[in-house]
Amino acid sequence: MNKNFVVNDNQEILVFKAREIEKLELDSENDFRDEISSRINNDNFIELYSGWDYKNKYYIVVVQI
């Protein structure tokens, strides 16, 4: 799993991706979101986008406030 930070004055945009959810031993996209939330260790974020791309990577893009 990777995360990229794009810093804007008072916000961070975080991008998380995984090649296969199974590699994280998670059962669903919702479990992946929950795992991301726990890794951020903060509930103050807004999900902007989530979904699969053509390379079978699942993306979650969130803004942490």
C-alpha positions as semicolon CSV with decimal commas, in nm:
position;residue;x (nm);y (nm);z (nm)
1;M;0,000;0,000;0,000
2;N;0,126;0,344;-0,087
3;K;0,025;0,689;0,013
4;N;0,115;1,017;-0,147
5;F;0,081;1,351;0,025
6;V;-0,005;1,667;-0,162
7;V;0,005;1,953;0,086
8;N;-0,226;2,247;0,042
9;D;-0,214;2,534;0,295
10;N;-0,416;2,359;0,566
11;Q;-0,512;2,026;0,412
12;E;-0,341;1,708;0,303
13;I;-0,463;1,496;0,016
14;L;-0,381;1,132;0,074
15;V;-0,391;0,866;-0,196
16;F;-0,393;0,502;-0,090
17;K;-0,373;0,214;-0,334
18;A;-0,351;-0,162;-0,319
19;R;-0,299;-0,404;-0,607
20;E;-0,542;-0,653;-0,458
21;I;-0,754;-0,617;-0,150
22;E;-0,678;-0,982;-0,072
23;K;-0,313;-0,892;-0,015
24;L;-0,429;-0,691;0,286
25;E;-0,637;-0,990;0,400
26;L;-0,950;-0,782;0,383
27;D;-1,286;-0,902;0,260
28;S;-1,421;-0,594;0,091
29;E;-1,369;-0,236;-0,016
30;N;-1,539;-0,126;0,307
31;D;-1,281;-0,315;0,512
32;F;-1,010;-0,141;0,310
33;R;-1,167;0,198;0,391
34;D;-1,179;0,102;0,759
35;E;-0,812;0,000;0,750
36;I;-0,718;0,331;0,587
37;S;-0,915;0,517;0,852
38;S;-0,731;0,336;1,130
39;R;-0,392;0,403;0,965
40;I;-0,474;0,772;0,937
41;N;-0,564;0,743;1,306
42;N;-0,812;1,025;1,268
43;D;-1,176;1,036;1,161
44;N;-1,147;1,391;1,025
45;F;-1,127;1,308;0,658
46;I;-1,355;1,322;0,356
47;E;-1,347;1,056;0,087
48;L;-1,320;1,214;-0,257
49;Y;-1,299;0,905;-0,476
50;S;-1,262;0,531;-0,460
51;G;-1,258;0,264;-0,724
52;W;-1,061;0,026;-0,941
53;D;-0,835;0,131;-1,226
54;Y;-0,735;-0,060;-1,538
55;K;-0,432;-0,215;-1,362
56;N;-0,653;-0,381;-1,097
57;K;-0,547;-0,132;-0,831
58;Y;-0,807;-0,008;-0,587
59;Y;-0,772;0,359;-0,501
60;I;-0,904;0,567;-0,217
61;V;-0,844;0,940;-0,227
62;V;-0,924;1,134;0,089
63;V;-0,872;1,484;0,218
64;Q;-0,762;1,496;0,580
65;I;-0,881;1,810;0,757
